[in-house]
Amino acid sequence: MAFQVRTSSLVWLGIGAVMFGVAIWLTGMVTRLEPDPIATNTYRPDKMPFQMAAVFTGQPVDPDAGYEYTVSYADSGRPGLANLTFFVSPADAPIILLGSRTDPPECYLVDNFFADDPPRSASIGADILDDSPNNQKVYRLRPVWPDAGAWQQIVRCYAPSLARYESFTSRVADFFFNDLPPPDAENAYVVPRLLYRFSGIVQARDLSFRGGIELQEGRDARETSRFLEANAMMSVQWEQAGRQSLRDTLLIIIGTLIGIGVTVMIEAIKPYLDALEKPRAPSNVANVQPPSAAIPPQPDPPPATREPPSSA
């Protein structure tokens, strides 16, 4: 049996194909996983470099008995930039080394951790150093401390963010405490370890760490902090709450698109299904006998009567 192609069916088929195509594309976007370059041994420093940081001082520092050098990593509120805030002791005459793959970092002295973002003070100048093993530039910060005898000074830096998406909802940032040669003879002692804090990441949930040293029991912010020793690496992974909400919304949209696609596909093939269900006409009309008409029963004739003879 030959079917005639209907224009309306082609339109419905096209709409259904578009709905399924968009649903497949969204599904791939939501379920895509990026391989871990460290675990798969496919790490390339020129593609996914570590965030490098180090602190050198003019005298040896005992991290267990003296000042605890800290780095707070957070979102900067500026697209493409991360906020790295260093807590240092001016009495040790520290020099900060900070890596950046592209643009140089912007660094400022701030009075307290809750200072304006970005700060209103003048930017700290930075000398550039080469770090060939990691294919990124390393900048040396030499702040002029307003009070060399102060217990603590805060240096806030904005550097290009190196955090990457490992899945649709999870992000990963890699850190490297590079034990570079001393920047000069006056600051020849590297701080043995840095305390990294990640509580400032906006909408971060379920932080997990690969590498680093876990804090002791009872320490504040133990679940969101790690020690990183010199010449060691650490990766931090977290779930982005905003992306989780977006994923749930996209899953609803995907289900709706599939439902619409199925509906329009059925509408496209419905005329052909209806044609298959129609009864066939008889192949030989001449052999078909019309139904015989019913003959009504005839009444019985009346009985014959004899007339009497006439008398003459």
Backbone hydrogen bonds in HBPLUS format (Angstrom, degrees):
<---DONOR---> <-ACCEPTOR-->    atom                        ^
c    i                          cat <-CA-CA->   ^        H-A-AA   ^      H-
h    n   atom  resd res      DA  || num        DHA   H-A  angle D-A-AA Bond
n    s   type  num  typ     dist DA aas  dist angle  dist       angle   num
A0010-LEU N   A0006-ARG O   3.21 MM   4  6.58 154.7  2.28 145.9 152.1     1
A0011-VAL N   A0007-THR O   3.05 MM   4  6.37 153.7  2.12 149.5 156.6     2
A0012-TRP N   A0008-SER O   3.01 MM   4  6.29 161.4  2.04 148.6 153.1     3
A0013-LEU N   A0009-SER O   2.85 MM   4  6.08 158.7  1.90 150.1 156.4     4
A0014-GLY N   A0010-LEU O   2.93 MM   4  6.13 155.4  1.99 145.7 152.0     5
A0015-ILE N   A0011-VAL O   2.99 MM   4  6.29 159.6  2.03 151.6 156.8     6
A0016-GLY N   A0012-TRP O   2.94 MM   4  6.16 162.5  1.97 150.8 155.7     7
A0017-ALA N   A0013-LEU O   2.92 MM   4  6.14 156.6  1.97 148.7 154.9     8
A0018-VAL N   A0014-GLY O   3.05 MM   4  6.29 155.5  2.11 146.8 152.9     9
A0019-MET N   A0015-ILE O   3.02 MM   4  6.31 159.7  2.07 150.8 156.2    10
A0020-PHE N   A0016-GLY O   2.97 MM   4  6.24 164.0  1.99 154.3 157.9    11
A0021-GLY N   A0017-ALA O   2.87 MM   4  5.99 155.6  1.93 145.5 153.0    12
A0022-VAL N   A0018-VAL O   2.95 MM   4  6.15 164.5  1.98 154.6 157.4    13
A0023-ALA N   A0019-MET O   3.03 MM   4  6.19 158.3  2.08 145.3 151.9    14
A0024-ILE N   A0020-PHE O   2.90 MM   4  6.11 156.5  1.95 149.5 155.3    15
A0025-TRP N   A0021-GLY O   3.00 MM   4  6.21 159.5  2.04 147.9 153.6    16
A0026-LEU N   A0022-VAL O   2.94 MM   4  6.14 164.2  1.97 153.1 156.9    17
A0027-THR N   A0023-ALA O   2.94 MM   4  6.06 153.6  2.01 143.6 151.4    18
A0028-GLY N   A0024-ILE O   2.98 MM   4  6.21 159.0  2.02 149.2 154.1    19
A0029-MET N   A0025-TRP O   3.04 MM   4  6.29 151.5  2.13 144.3 152.2    20
A0030-VAL N   A0026-LEU O   2.97 MM   4  6.18 156.2  2.02 150.1 155.7    21
A0031-THR N   A0027-THR O   2.99 MM   4  6.07 156.0  2.05 151.1 157.2    22
A0034-GLU N   A0166-GLU O   2.75 MM 132  4.87 178.3  1.75 153.0 152.5    23
A0040-THR N   A0036-ASP O   2.99 MM   4  6.04 159.5  2.03 157.1 162.9    24
A0042-THR N   A0037-PRO O   2.91 MM   5  4.67 140.4  2.06 131.9 142.2    25
A0041-ASN N   A0038-ILE O   3.34 MM   3  5.14 157.5  2.40  96.6 102.9    26
A0047-LYS N   A0044-ARG O   2.95 MM   3  5.40 150.0  2.04 114.2 123.5    27
A0048-MET N   A0044-ARG O   2.97 MM   4  6.11 171.3  1.98 172.2 173.7    28
A0051-GLN N   A0174-ASP O   2.75 MM 123  6.07 169.0  1.76 143.4 146.1    29
A0176-PHE N   A0051-GLN O   3.02 MM 125  5.95 161.5  2.06 134.2 134.1    30
A0099-GLY N   A0052-MET O   2.87 MM  47  4.82 171.2  1.87 141.4 139.5    31
A0053-ALA N   A0176-PHE O   3.29 MM 123  6.75 148.4  2.40 151.7 157.8    32
A0054-ALA N   A0097-LEU O   2.97 MM  43  5.09 146.9  2.08 145.6 146.7    33
A0097-LEU N   A0054-ALA O   2.84 MM  43  5.09 174.5  1.85 154.8 154.0    34
A0191-VAL N   A0055-VAL O   2.85 MM 136  5.68 169.1  1.86 166.6 164.8    35
A0056-PHE N   A0095-ILE O   2.92 MM  39  5.22 166.7  1.94 155.0 158.4    36
A0095-ILE N   A0056-PHE O   2.74 MM  39  5.22 151.2  1.82 154.1 161.4    37
A0057-THR N   A0189-TYR O   2.68 MM 132  5.24 159.1  1.72 152.7 159.3    38
A0189-TYR N   A0057-THR O   3.23 MM 132  5.24 161.4  2.27 160.3 156.3    39
A0058-GLY N   A0092-ASP O   3.02 MM  34  5.93 171.9  2.03 166.7 168.4    40
A0065-ALA N   A0062-ASP O   3.22 MM   3  5.48 137.2  2.42 104.5 115.5    41
A0066-GLY N   A0062-ASP O   2.74 MM   4  5.39 156.9  1.79 162.0 165.9    42
A0195-LEU N   A0069-TYR O   2.96 MM 126  6.27 166.0  1.98 149.4 154.1    43
A0070-THR N   A0087-PHE O   3.33 MM  17  5.11 160.1  2.38 135.6 141.1    44
A0087-PHE N   A0070-THR O   2.87 MM  17  5.11 162.7  1.90 152.9 154.1    45
A0071-VAL N   A0195-LEU O   2.75 MM 124  6.02 160.4  1.79 153.2 155.1    46
A0197-ARG N   A0071-VAL O   2.87 MM 126  6.27 154.6  1.94 155.1 159.8    47
A0072-SER N   A0085-THR O   2.84 MM  13  5.02 161.8  1.88 143.8 149.3    48
A0085-THR N   A0072-SER O   2.96 MM  13  5.02 163.9  1.99 141.8 146.3    49
A0073-TYR N   A0197-ARG O   2.87 MM 124  6.14 166.8  1.88 176.3 175.8    50
A0074-ALA N   A0083-ASN O   2.94 MM   9  5.09 149.9  2.03 145.7 153.1    51
A0083-ASN N   A0074-ALA O   2.86 MM   9  5.09 171.8  1.86 154.6 152.1    52
A0081-LEU N   A0078-ARG O   3.09 MM   3  5.69 158.7  2.13 147.4 145.5    53
A0161-SER N   A0080-GLY O   2.88 MM  81  5.57 166.5  1.90 129.3 133.9    54
A0082-ALA N   A0159-ALA O   2.76 MM  77  5.47 167.5  1.77 165.9 168.4    55
A0159-ALA N   A0082-ALA O   3.13 MM  77  5.47 153.4  2.20 146.1 152.8    56
A0084-LEU N   A0157-CYS O   2.94 MM  73  5.18 165.9  1.96 149.1 153.4    57
A0157-CYS N   A0084-LEU O   2.86 MM  73  5.18 157.1  1.91 139.3 147.0    58
A0086-PHE N   A0155-VAL O   2.72 MM  69  5.05 166.0  1.74 157.0 155.5    59
A0155-VAL N   A0086-PHE O   2.90 MM  69  5.05 163.2  1.92 148.4 154.0    60
A0088-VAL N   A0153-GLN O   2.99 MM  65  5.45 172.1  2.00 164.4 163.8    61
A0153-GLN N   A0088-VAL O   2.82 MM  65  5.45 152.0  1.89 155.4 159.8    62
A0092-ASP N   A0089-SER O   3.07 MM   3  5.79 158.7  2.12 122.0 127.2    63
A0093-ALA N   A0090-PRO O   2.95 MM   3  5.22 165.1  1.98 115.9 119.6    64
A0141-LEU N   A0096-ILE O   2.81 MM  45  5.17 169.9  1.82 161.7 164.7    65
A0098-LEU N   A0139-TYR O   2.95 MM  41  5.30 159.5  1.99 148.3 154.9    66
A0139-TYR N   A0098-LEU O   2.84 MM  41  5.30 173.7  1.84 142.3 144.3    67
A0100-SER N   A0137-LYS O   2.79 MM  37  5.46 153.6  1.86 163.0 170.5    68
A0137-LYS N   A0100-SER O   3.08 MM  37  5.46 141.1  2.24 147.0 143.2    69
A0106-GLU N   A0158-TYR O   2.97 MM  52  5.09 156.2  2.03 139.4 144.5    70
A0158-TYR N   A0106-GLU O   2.72 MM  52  5.09 145.3  1.84 139.7 151.7    71
A0124-ILE N   A0107-CYS O   2.72 MM  17  5.40 165.7  1.74 149.1 152.9    72
A0108-TYR N   A0156-ARG O   2.78 MM  48  5.28 148.5  1.88 144.3 154.9    73
A0156-ARG N   A0108-TYR O   2.85 MM  48  5.28 152.8  1.92 156.7 160.7    74
A0110-VAL N   A0154-ILE O   3.15 MM  44  5.64 166.3  2.17 146.3 149.0    75
A0115-ALA N   A0112-ASN O   3.18 MM   3  5.53 147.7  2.29 121.7 119.1    76
A0127-ASP N   A0140-ARG O   2.95 MM  13  5.00 155.8  2.01 144.7 145.5    77
A0140-ARG N   A0127-ASP O   2.65 MM  13  5.00 164.9  1.67 153.8 159.2    78
A0129-LEU N   A0138-VAL O   2.52 MM   9  4.99 157.2  1.57 171.2 177.7    79
A0138-VAL N   A0129-LEU O   2.98 MM   9  4.99 163.2  2.01 152.1 151.3    80
A0134-ASN N   A0131-ASP O   3.23 MM   3  5.99 149.2  2.33 121.0 127.9    81
A0135-ASN N   A0132-SER O   3.20 MM   3  5.10 166.2  2.22 107.8 112.1    82
A0150-ALA N   A0147-ASP O   3.09 MM   3  5.42 168.1  2.11 114.3 117.3    83
A0164-ARG N   A0172-VAL O   2.82 MM   8  5.38 162.3  1.86 155.7 158.1    84
A0172-VAL N   A0164-ARG O   2.73 MM   8  5.38 157.0  1.79 158.5 166.5    85
A0166-GLU N   A0170-SER O   2.96 MM   4  5.65 148.3  2.06 132.1 142.1    86
A0167-SER N   A0170-SER O   3.46 MM   3  5.21 167.2  2.48 134.2 132.6    87
A0240-GLN N   A0169-THR O   2.76 MM  71  5.45 170.8  1.77 162.7 165.7    88
A0171-ARG N   A0238-TRP O   2.91 MM  67  5.59 159.2  1.95 161.6 167.4    89
A0238-TRP N   A0171-ARG O   3.01 MM  67  5.59 153.1  2.09 151.1 159.0    90
A0173-ALA N   A0236-VAL O   2.93 MM  63  5.34 153.2  2.01 148.6 157.4    91
A0236-VAL N   A0173-ALA O   2.88 MM  63  5.34 161.1  1.91 153.9 160.2    92
A0175-PHE N   A0234-MET O   2.70 MM  59  5.18 165.2  1.72 164.9 169.0    93
A0234-MET N   A0175-PHE O   2.90 MM  59  5.18 146.2  2.02 149.4 151.8    94
A0177-PHE N   A0232-ALA O   3.03 MM  55  5.59 164.9  2.05 168.6 171.3    95
A0231-ASN N   A0177-PHE O   2.54 MM  54  5.23 138.9  1.70 159.3 168.1    96
A0180-LEU N   A0178-ASN O   2.92 MM   2  5.56 132.0  2.15 104.5  90.2    97
A0230-ALA N   A0192-PRO O   3.05 MM  38  5.64 146.0  2.17 153.8 148.7    98
A0194-LEU N   A0228-LEU O   2.92 MM  34  5.35 159.4  1.97 143.5 148.5    99
A0228-LEU N   A0194-LEU O   2.85 MM  34  5.35 155.8  1.91 154.8 162.9   100
A0196-TYR N   A0226-ARG O   2.82 MM  30  5.40 164.6  1.84 167.9 164.4   101
A0226-ARG N   A0196-TYR O   3.01 MM  30  5.40 153.2  2.08 147.3 155.5   102
A0198-PHE N   A0224-THR O   2.90 MM  26  5.41 157.0  1.95 165.6 172.9   103
A0201-ILE N   A0198-PHE O   3.46 MM   3  5.99 171.5  2.47 115.7 116.4   104
A0241-ALA N   A0203-GLN O   2.83 MM  38  5.12 172.8  1.84 152.9 155.4   105
A0205-ARG N   A0239-GLU O   2.83 MM  34  4.95 144.5  1.95 141.9 151.8   106
A0239-GLU N   A0205-ARG O   2.78 MM  34  4.95 173.5  1.78 158.7 156.6   107
A0208-SER N   A0237-GLN O   2.86 MM  29  5.26 150.5  1.94 153.3 159.1   108
A0237-GLN N   A0208-SER O   2.90 MM  29  5.26 171.3  1.91 156.8 159.0   109
A0210-ARG N   A0235-SER O   2.88 MM  25  5.03 158.2  1.93 150.0 152.3   110
A0235-SER N   A0210-ARG O   2.85 MM  25  5.03 158.9  1.89 144.2 151.4   111
A0213-ILE N   A0227-PHE O   2.80 MM  14  4.82 152.0  1.88 137.1 144.9   112
A0227-PHE N   A0213-ILE O   2.94 MM  14  4.82 174.4  1.94 144.4 145.5   113
A0219-ARG N   A0216-GLN O   3.22 MM   3  5.88 159.1  2.27 137.2 137.3   114
A0224-THR N   A0221-ALA O   3.23 MM   3  5.48 148.0  2.34 104.1 113.1   115
A0244-GLN N   A0240-GLN O   3.01 MM   4  6.35 143.8  2.15 148.7 159.8   116
A0245-SER N   A0241-ALA O   3.12 MM   4  6.48 156.1  2.18 152.3 157.0   117
A0246-LEU N   A0242-GLY O   3.05 MM   4  6.32 155.3  2.11 142.4 149.6   118
A0247-ARG N   A0243-ARG O   2.83 MM   4  6.01 151.5  1.91 143.5 151.1   119
A0248-ASP N   A0244-GLN O   3.06 MM   4  6.35 159.7  2.10 148.4 152.8   120
A0249-THR N   A0245-SER O   3.07 MM   4  6.35 155.6  2.13 146.8 153.3   121
A0250-LEU N   A0246-LEU O   2.90 MM   4  6.16 157.4  1.95 149.7 156.1   122
A0251-LEU N   A0247-ARG O   2.91 MM   4  6.18 149.5  2.00 150.5 158.8   123
A0252-ILE N   A0248-ASP O   3.22 MM   4  6.52 150.3  2.31 142.3 149.1   124
A0253-ILE N   A0249-THR O   3.01 MM   4  6.36 156.5  2.07 147.8 154.7   125
A0254-ILE N   A0250-LEU O   2.81 MM   4  6.03 154.4  1.87 148.8 155.9   126
A0255-GLY N   A0251-LEU O   3.06 MM   4  6.29 161.9  2.10 145.4 149.3   127
A0256-THR N   A0252-ILE O   3.00 MM   4  6.26 154.5  2.07 147.3 154.5   128
A0257-LEU N   A0253-ILE O   2.89 MM   4  6.13 159.8  1.93 153.2 158.3   129
A0258-ILE N   A0254-ILE O   3.00 MM   4  6.25 159.3  2.04 152.2 157.5   130
A0259-GLY N   A0255-GLY O   3.03 MM   4  6.24 157.5  2.08 144.3 150.5   131
A0260-ILE N   A0256-THR O   2.94 MM   4  6.22 159.3  1.98 152.0 157.3   132
A0261-GLY N   A0257-LEU O   2.84 MM   4  6.02 158.1  1.89 147.3 154.1   133
A0262-VAL N   A0258-ILE O   2.96 MM   4  6.19 160.2  2.00 152.1 156.1   134
A0263-THR N   A0259-GLY O   3.10 MM   4  6.28 158.3  2.15 144.6 150.6   135
A0264-VAL N   A0260-ILE O   2.99 MM   4  6.26 166.5  2.00 158.8 160.7   136
A0265-MET N   A0261-GLY O   3.02 MM   4  6.13 149.7  2.12 144.6 153.3   137
A0266-ILE N   A0262-VAL O   3.05 MM   4  6.26 158.0  2.10 148.5 153.6   138
A0267-GLU N   A0263-THR O   3.02 MM   4  6.32 153.0  2.10 143.7 151.7   139
A0268-ALA N   A0264-VAL O   2.93 MM   4  6.12 138.6  2.10 137.6 148.4   140
A0268-ALA N   A0265-MET O   3.12 MM   3  5.01 122.8  2.47  90.4 105.0   141
A0269-ILE N   A0265-MET O   3.19 MM   4  6.52 150.8  2.28 149.6 155.3   142
A0270-LYS N   A0266-ILE O   2.96 MM   4  5.85 120.8  2.32 142.9 157.4   143
A0273-LEU N   A0269-ILE O   3.10 MM   4  6.40 151.3  2.18 152.9 161.7   144
A0274-ASP N   A0270-LYS O   2.90 MM   4  6.15 158.6  1.95 158.3 164.3   145
A0275-ALA N   A0271-PRO O   3.01 MM   4  6.23 147.4  2.12 137.8 146.5   146
A0276-LEU N   A0272-TYR O   3.15 MM   4  6.39 146.6  2.27 139.0 146.7   147
A0277-GLU N   A0273-LEU O   3.23 MM   4  6.49 138.1  2.41 141.6 152.0   148
A0277-GLU N   A0274-ASP O   3.19 MM   3  5.21 131.0  2.44  95.2 108.0   149
A0288-VAL N   A0285-VAL O   3.19 MM   3  5.47 156.9  2.24 106.9 113.9   150
